């Protein structure tokens, strides 16, 4: 009921096509106010103090605006109070230094009036954090002001200029995030060096001093220091709360009407000071998503002339209410709350006029009109209740659609990263098995060196009888083919080694680049999660633009993985196995050649020195094989292994980020649901209280009419009696 009464006399709303401009004015520069002024609760003394030495309407208004923005804070407990926004006197507002938009506007009206500045309160719609483009607005929810300076009208919102409401993690959630980021998740450098060779092995070809002084591969990787504590902390769901931050801004100081009308629009369109704009245009204006600091910084703060505004501020309560009812109902038929308020106000005026009327016919007519308007006000309130329920159901369904939309989108991202993790696991197993196989071959090569040493130190071959010429010729031909095959395999082996050695460094670089690419994949989803803590969702442009980067990063990541890393790694693995097979074939061929040479020497068809040369060659190739297996290639293989492990960790990190975002979205959804329930209860209580007030007023009018008619009947009876007595 209290809210209803305030809404009637605090607003003057009208719309006119602007016809004159003033020169663009500069934004206000906020200055600290004297601490002594905070103790003043008398508005006259306050205005005289803060406007002392100021000349002109503009300077006085700036002083008042600056003081209110500096000293009055927003109070959410009043906003969600059980009976709605209660009226507060100016002295109470100055005493407690807090209030809601209606109190800010009423305070500015009073202080400006004391400074001889024309200022009015404007009631209307303000798009908040729960609004989405094309939402239907069923009730006005905000109050701001219009001021007339030097003959021109300006719009401003002192509530938005004094601070902002934001959502943040609770201190407990902040502490958990800090512990995870700075204590649990750490970074370390992985230094990858070539494996040391055995001291009794001679340096092989290419193992020069410069080669031995080559720098190791150094990579920085993230790791979890305390896994048990990490998994325990992950079970705590992040929570965030609403908070108010004092943040003085000139964005809404004498704002450009076209810019102001993107986020604010009055019940009476005249007070927008812009060209004609319908409710559908206001609700569907996507420019709301693109409002930023740059938009307000480059605005033209120009005043407008408004003949209808000038006329409305001098209207009496009856004409103001009739005008407001007509214009507000035409602008937004969904908002029957302001309609009922106007009807109540008109009924109140008619009732008061009926009390003063002396003519009985006029009195009864006014009383009947008052009762009719009160019944219409009750009907409008009933419609407001229905609209409120419809709005609540619509907002609740929309909130759930947002959750399902994110879950479906993140399900696709989760499937993508699971496939990548499976591929990385396979690559890790491949590189591990390849490294194990190479180490096993190195051990075999090491043991083989002892066998070759024994062959070199063996007994000389004794010449025996000569076989037939056909057998000897066949033996020579077989020996020649074996040596040719050994030479061919040796050349092939060298070529393959060169290809493999040239392939490993770029493969390692590509792998670590792929690890770094995860930053571009991870940042958008972390940013999206942080935005959700501010109650933003998939319908807001910030989230939409951020999540586009996830799809772009995934596409680029998949392209890099398929075309670069996967193909190169498959080629490297196939090449490594081919090299090992060729090495085995070459060693077997060389051993067969050794046996054939030994047999030819035994038959006297070959010089004994050839066997020593062959044994020396076998030993040399064996040493080179060992150096190659234990050399720089093994270092790159270990770099690949650590790279795949790090890649898997980053992929798991992305998977965890998806789960975190799903949890935060669930919390956001619950907070929005709670906010919707609070608003529904608040408006329901207001409507219920106002319906009771209207009902009581209707009873009062009915009783007054009944008592008045009874008096008329009694008076008529007395007159009849007197007439009879005279006869």
Buried (B, 14 or more C-beta within 10 A) or exposed (E): BBBBBBBBEBBBBBBBEBEEEBEEBEBBEBEEBEEEBBEBBEBEEBBEBBBEEBEEBBEBBBBBBBBBBBBBEBBEEBBBBEEBBBEBEBEBBBEBEBBBBBBBBBBBBBBBEBBEBBBBBBBBBBBEBBBBBEBBBBBBBBBBBBBBBEEBBBBBBBBBBBBBBBBBBEEEBEEBEEBBEEEBBEEEEBEBBBEEBEEEBEEBEEBEEEEEEEEEBEBEBEBBEBEEBBEEBBEEEBBBEEEBEEEEBBBBBBBBBBBBBBBBBBBBBBBBBBEEBEBEEBBEBEEBBEBEEEBBEEBEBBBBBBEBBBBBBEBEBBBBBBBBBEBBBEBBEBBBBBBBBBBBBBBBBBBBBBEEBEEEEEBBBBBBBBBEBBBBBBBBBBBBBEBBEEBBEEBBEBBEEBBEBBEEBBEEBBEBBEEBBEBBEEBBEBBBEBBEBBBEBBEBBBEBBEEBEEBEEEEEBEEEEEBEEEEBEEBBEBBEEBBEBBEEBBEBBEEBBEBBBEBBEEBBEBBBEBBEBBEBBBBBBBBBBBBBBBBBBBBBBBBBEBBEBBEEBBEEBBEBBEEBBBEBBEBBBEBBEBBBEBBEBBBEBBBBBBEBBBBBBBBBBBEBEEBBEBBEBBBBBBBBBBBBBBBBBBBBBBBBBBBBBBBBBBBBBBBEBBEBBBBBBBBBBEBBBEBBEEBBEBBBBBBBBBBEBBBEBBEEBBEBBEEBBEEEEEEEEEEEEEEEEEE
